[in-house]
């Protein structure tokens, strides 16, 4: 086991609304090792982005509120730092790349100005050194004519190029942790592959850790070392990536895998949708949040929300009936999963 870079414990985040308190993140606990890539997977509204925005201390307060928890980064609790101390870490030691670069980049400032700002602020570079470093960063993410493009504005770049600029900005101070919040969602498949290849290459070159937020299991399969599956603000399953794809042991994970196409099963194979809707986050159920949509539910699931339970080597599932899931998932989906990877 490597050294733990980030250790999140019992994190809870809420938002006050006219309809009541929205329980967006509900006791999330996980860790990230140095040099590891962790995938955070789940449908919209599952708490993926809010949990990471909480780690970055970027949720608006009010209406947001961090109700409980610890976020230990290199042993230091980020939730106890002052605003100025957090600004020294944010963008420097921890960087975040957002989903829509057009709203993240300032439309009236050149790309060069936006990249050099962090270099001058966090690394104390003068303008000439910062500009030279900014050009190097653009070259790292495969933007041609990098020095000339520093004087261009965001609207002069394509969507894929803008996302590369955001990655270059994120890497500008050589952070130990890069959080990528669905950075390829709005891009076509070819550009998605280019972006993920760039991130994998830079991770290996720089030795950084990555948390990749996505709803697309196909993207994360070739990127992550380990995956956390989130549902209604909870982590419901966590496992090494090969183990999760081969041996899913939570009904929601089975549903996610059943709803993506498989190239090895032919064009006529139907996808299996997850019926129903997630629970209301204002009025969370007492029991398992997946109860209404689950084919394995029993009275116990209605009364008590299962904790994450060890179901294998480095594999945990929050399901009382994970053995039944293992036995029946192939029949329910009408397809077979791969054999579990050897431990």
C-alpha positions as CSV (number, residue, x, y, z in Angstrom):
1,X,0.0,0.0,0.0
2,X,1.3,3.4,-0.9
3,X,1.3,6.6,1.2
4,X,-2.1,8.1,1.6
5,X,-2.3,11.6,0.0
6,X,-6.0,12.4,0.7
7,X,-8.1,10.9,3.5
8,X,-11.8,11.9,3.5
9,X,-13.8,10.8,6.6
10,X,-17.6,11.0,7.2
11,X,-18.0,14.0,4.9
12,X,-21.6,15.5,4.9
13,X,-22.6,18.5,2.8
14,X,-26.1,20.1,2.9
15,X,-27.9,22.9,1.0
16,X,-30.7,25.0,2.5
17,X,-33.5,25.5,0.0
18,X,-37.1,26.7,0.0
19,X,-38.2,23.0,0.0
20,X,-36.0,22.0,2.9
21,X,-32.4,20.8,3.4
22,X,-30.9,19.0,0.5
23,X,-28.6,16.2,1.8
24,X,-26.2,16.1,-1.1
25,X,-23.3,14.2,0.5
26,X,-24.1,11.7,3.3
27,X,-21.2,10.5,5.3
28,X,-18.7,9.8,2.5
29,X,-15.4,8.1,3.6
30,X,-12.6,7.2,1.2
31,X,-8.8,7.6,0.7
32,X,-6.5,8.3,-2.2
33,X,-2.9,7.0,-2.4
34,X,0.0,8.9,-3.9
35,X,0.2,8.2,-7.7
36,X,-3.2,6.6,-7.8
37,X,-6.1,7.4,-10.1
38,X,-9.5,7.1,-8.4
39,X,-12.7,7.1,-10.5
40,X,-15.9,8.7,-8.9
41,X,-18.9,7.3,-10.8
42,X,-22.6,7.8,-10.6
43,X,-25.6,9.4,-12.4
44,X,-26.4,13.1,-12.2
45,X,-27.3,14.2,-8.6
46,X,-25.4,11.3,-6.9
47,X,-23.0,13.7,-5.1
48,X,-19.8,13.3,-7.1
49,X,-19.1,16.9,-7.9
50,X,-20.4,18.3,-4.6
51,X,-18.1,16.0,-2.6
52,X,-15.1,17.2,-4.5
53,X,-16.2,20.8,-4.4
54,X,-16.4,20.3,-0.6
55,X,-12.9,19.0,-0.6
56,X,-11.8,22.1,-2.5
57,X,-13.8,24.3,-0.2
58,X,-15.6,25.8,-3.2
59,X,-19.3,25.2,-2.3
60,X,-21.1,28.5,-1.7
61,X,-21.8,29.1,2.0
62,X,-24.7,29.8,2.4
63,X,-26.8,28.1,1.1
64,X,-24.2,25.2,1.4
65,X,-23.0,23.9,4.7
66,X,-20.3,21.3,5.6
67,X,-22.3,19.4,8.3
68,X,-19.5,17.1,9.4
69,X,-16.3,15.4,8.4
70,X,-12.5,15.6,7.9
71,X,-10.6,16.2,4.7
72,X,-7.0,15.2,5.5
73,X,-4.5,16.2,2.7
74,X,-1.0,15.2,3.6
75,X,-2.2,14.9,7.1
76,X,-3.7,18.5,7.3
77,X,-7.4,18.9,7.7
78,X,-8.5,21.3,4.9
79,X,-11.8,22.0,6.6
80,X,-10.0,23.7,9.5
81,X,-7.8,26.0,7.4
82,X,-8.5,29.7,7.0
83,X,-9.5,31.1,3.6
84,X,-6.0,32.5,2.8
85,X,-4.3,29.1,3.8
86,X,-6.8,27.3,1.6
87,X,-6.1,29.6,-1.3
88,X,-2.4,28.7,-1.0
89,X,-3.3,25.0,-1.5
90,X,-6.0,25.4,-4.1
91,X,-4.5,25.6,-7.6
92,X,-1.0,25.0,-6.1
93,X,-1.1,21.6,-4.4
94,X,-4.6,20.6,-5.5
95,X,-6.0,21.6,-8.9
96,X,-9.4,21.1,-10.4
97,X,-10.5,20.9,-14.1
98,X,-14.2,21.6,-14.6
99,X,-16.7,20.2,-17.1
100,X,-17.3,23.3,-19.2
101,X,-14.1,25.2,-20.1
102,X,-16.1,28.0,-21.7
103,X,-17.6,29.0,-18.4
104,X,-14.4,28.4,-16.5
105,X,-12.1,30.5,-18.7
106,X,-12.5,34.3,-18.6
107,X,-13.7,35.3,-22.1
108,X,-12.0,38.8,-22.0
109,X,-8.5,37.7,-21.0
110,X,-6.0,35.9,-23.2
111,X,-5.1,32.3,-22.5
112,X,-1.5,33.4,-21.6
113,X,-2.8,35.8,-19.0
114,X,-4.9,33.2,-17.4
115,X,-2.2,30.6,-17.2
116,X,0.6,32.9,-16.0
117,X,-1.6,34.3,-13.2
118,X,-1.3,31.1,-11.2
119,X,2.5,30.9,-11.9
120,X,3.1,34.4,-10.7
121,X,0.8,34.0,-7.6
122,X,1.9,30.6,-6.4
123,X,5.4,30.2,-7.7
124,X,6.6,33.8,-7.6
125,X,7.7,33.8,-11.3
126,X,8.2,37.1,-13.1
127,X,6.2,37.7,-16.3
128,X,8.9,36.5,-18.7
129,X,9.5,33.2,-16.9
130,X,5.7,32.7,-16.4
131,X,5.1,33.2,-20.1
132,X,7.8,30.7,-21.1
133,X,6.4,28.2,-18.6
134,X,2.9,28.8,-20.0
135,X,4.1,28.0,-23.5
136,X,5.7,24.8,-22.2
137,X,2.5,23.7,-20.6
138,X,0.5,24.2,-23.8
139,X,3.0,22.1,-25.6
140,X,2.6,19.4,-23.0
141,X,-1.1,19.1,-23.8
142,X,-0.4,19.0,-27.5
143,X,-1.5,22.5,-28.6
144,X,0.4,23.5,-31.7
145,X,2.1,26.9,-32.1
146,X,2.0,27.2,-28.3
147,X,3.8,30.5,-28.0
148,X,1.6,32.3,-30.5
149,X,-1.6,30.8,-29.1
150,X,-0.8,32.4,-25.7
151,X,-2.2,35.7,-27.1
152,X,-5.5,34.2,-28.3
153,X,-8.8,34.4,-26.4
154,X,-10.9,31.4,-25.3
155,X,-13.4,31.8,-28.2
156,X,-10.6,31.3,-30.7
157,X,-10.1,27.7,-29.5
158,X,-12.2,24.6,-30.2
159,X,-14.0,22.8,-27.3
160,X,-11.2,20.1,-27.2
161,X,-8.5,22.8,-27.3
162,X,-10.2,24.8,-24.5
163,X,-10.3,21.6,-22.3
164,X,-6.6,21.1,-23.0
165,X,-6.0,24.7,-21.9
166,X,-7.8,23.9,-18.6
167,X,-5.7,20.9,-18.1
168,X,-2.5,23.0,-18.7
169,X,-3.8,25.5,-16.2
170,X,-4.4,22.8,-13.7
171,X,-0.9,21.4,-14.1
172,X,0.8,24.8,-14.1
173,X,2.0,24.5,-10.5
174,X,2.7,20.7,-10.6
175,X,0.0,19.8,-8.1
176,X,0.1,16.6,-6.1
177,X,-3.6,16.0,-6.8
178,X,-5.6,16.8,-10.0
179,X,-9.4,16.6,-9.7
180,X,-11.1,16.3,-13.1
181,X,-14.9,16.9,-13.1
182,X,-16.3,15.2,-16.2
183,X,-13.8,17.0,-18.4
184,X,-14.7,15.1,-21.6
185,X,-18.5,15.1,-21.3
186,X,-19.2,17.7,-24.0
187,X,-16.6,16.4,-26.4
188,X,-16.9,13.9,-29.2
189,X,-15.5,10.4,-28.8
190,X,-12.2,11.0,-30.7
191,X,-11.4,14.2,-28.7
192,X,-12.4,12.3,-25.5
193,X,-9.8,9.7,-26.2
194,X,-7.1,12.3,-26.9
195,X,-7.8,14.1,-23.6
196,X,-7.7,10.9,-21.6
197,X,-4.5,9.8,-23.3
198,X,-2.9,13.2,-22.5
199,X,-4.0,12.9,-18.8
200,X,-2.6,9.4,-18.5
201,X,0.7,10.4,-20.0
202,X,1.1,13.5,-17.8
203,X,0.1,11.5,-14.7
204,X,3.0,9.1,-15.4
205,X,5.4,11.9,-16.2
206,X,4.6,14.1,-13.2
207,X,3.7,11.3,-10.7
208,X,0.5,13.0,-9.5
209,X,-2.7,11.5,-8.2
210,X,-6.0,12.0,-10.0
211,X,-9.7,11.9,-9.0
212,X,-11.7,11.6,-12.2
213,X,-15.5,12.3,-11.9
214,X,-17.7,10.8,-14.5
215,X,-21.0,9.1,-15.3
216,X,-19.3,7.2,-18.2
217,X,-18.0,3.9,-17.1
218,X,-16.5,3.4,-20.6
219,X,-14.2,6.4,-20.1
220,X,-13.1,5.4,-16.6
221,X,-12.3,1.8,-17.4
222,X,-9.0,2.7,-19.1
223,X,-8.0,5.4,-16.7
224,X,-8.7,4.4,-13.1
225,X,-6.9,2.1,-10.7
226,X,-9.9,2.0,-8.3
227,X,-13.5,3.1,-8.5
228,X,-16.0,4.6,-6.0
229,X,-19.6,4.2,-7.1
230,X,-21.9,7.0,-5.6
231,X,-25.7,7.0,-5.3
232,X,-27.8,9.6,-3.5
233,X,-24.8,11.1,-1.7
234,X,-23.4,7.7,-0.5
235,X,-20.6,5.5,-1.7
236,X,-22.4,2.2,-2.4
237,X,-19.5,0.2,-3.8
238,X,-15.7,0.5,-4.1
239,X,-13.2,-1.8,-5.7
240,X,-10.2,-2.0,-8.0
241,X,-11.3,-1.2,-11.5
242,X,-10.9,-4.7,-13.0
243,X,-12.6,-6.3,-10.0
244,X,-15.5,-3.9,-10.2
245,X,-16.2,-4.6,-13.9
246,X,-15.7,-8.3,-13.4
247,X,-17.5,-8.8,-10.1
248,X,-20.0,-6.0,-9.3
249,X,-21.8,-6.7,-6.0
250,X,-24.2,-3.8,-5.6
251,X,-27.5,-3.7,-7.6
252,X,-26.8,-0.1,-8.7
253,X,-23.4,-1.0,-10.0
254,X,-24.9,-3.9,-11.9
255,X,-27.5,-1.6,-13.3
256,X,-24.8,0.9,-14.5
257,X,-22.8,-1.8,-16.2
258,X,-25.9,-3.2,-17.8
259,X,-26.9,0.1,-19.3
260,X,-23.6,0.5,-21.3
261,X,-23.1,-1.2,-24.7
262,X,-20.7,-4.2,-25.0
263,X,-18.8,-4.6,-28.2
264,X,-18.5,-8.3,-27.7
265,X,-22.2,-9.0,-27.6
266,X,-23.4,-7.8,-31.1
267,X,-25.6,-5.0,-32.2
268,X,-28.9,-6.7,-31.4
269,X,-28.1,-7.0,-27.7
270,X,-30.5,-4.7,-25.7
271,X,-29.3,-2.5,-22.9
272,X,-30.9,-3.0,-19.5
273,X,-32.1,0.3,-18.1
274,X,-32.4,1.1,-14.3
275,X,-36.1,1.5,-13.7
276,X,-37.4,4.3,-11.5
277,X,-35.9,7.5,-10.1
278,X,-33.4,8.3,-7.3
279,X,-34.9,9.3,-3.9
280,X,-35.7,12.9,-2.9
281,X,-32.6,14.3,-1.3
282,X,-34.7,16.5,0.9
283,X,-36.5,13.5,2.4
284,X,-34.0,10.7,2.4
285,X,-35.3,7.3,3.3
286,X,-34.3,5.6,6.5
287,X,-33.2,2.5,4.8
288,X,-31.3,1.8,1.6
289,X,-31.6,4.8,-0.9
290,X,-31.7,2.3,-3.8
291,X,-34.7,0.4,-2.3
292,X,-37.4,1.5,-4.7
293,X,-35.4,0.6,-7.8
294,X,-33.8,-2.6,-6.5
295,X,-34.8,-6.2,-7.6
296,X,-33.2,-7.7,-4.5
297,X,-35.0,-5.6,-1.8
298,X,-36.4,-7.0,1.4
299,X,-38.0,-5.6,4.5
300,X,-34.5,-5.2,6.1
301,X,-33.4,-2.9,3.3
302,X,-36.4,-0.6,4.0
303,X,-35.6,-0.4,7.7
304,X,-31.8,-0.1,7.8
305,X,-29.3,1.5,5.4
306,X,-26.4,-1.0,4.9
307,X,-22.9,0.2,5.6
308,X,-20.0,-0.6,3.3
309,X,-19.1,-4.2,3.9
310,X,-16.0,-6.1,2.9
311,X,-17.0,-8.5,0.1
312,X,-13.5,-9.3,-1.3
313,X,-9.9,-8.2,-1.5
314,X,-10.1,-4.3,-1.4
315,X,-13.8,-4.6,-2.4
316,X,-16.7,-3.2,-0.4
317,X,-20.4,-3.1,-1.1
318,X,-23.2,-1.4,0.8
319,X,-25.8,-4.1,0.2
320,X,-27.3,-6.6,2.6
321,X,-27.9,-9.1,-0.3
322,X,-24.6,-8.9,-2.2
323,X,-24.4,-12.7,-2.3
324,X,-27.8,-12.8,-4.1
325,X,-26.5,-10.1,-6.4
326,X,-23.5,-12.3,-7.3
327,X,-25.8,-15.3,-8.0
328,X,-28.6,-13.6,-10.0
329,X,-27.1,-10.6,-11.8
330,X,-26.4,-12.5,-15.1
331,X,-30.0,-13.7,-15.3
332,X,-31.4,-10.3,-14.5
333,X,-29.4,-8.6,-17.2
334,X,-29.5,-11.4,-19.7
335,X,-25.8,-11.1,-20.1
336,X,-22.6,-12.5,-18.5
337,X,-20.0,-10.6,-16.7
338,X,-16.3,-11.4,-17.2
339,X,-14.7,-13.8,-14.7
340,X,-13.3,-11.8,-11.7
341,X,-9.7,-10.8,-12.0
342,X,-7.2,-12.8,-10.0
343,X,-6.3,-11.2,-6.6
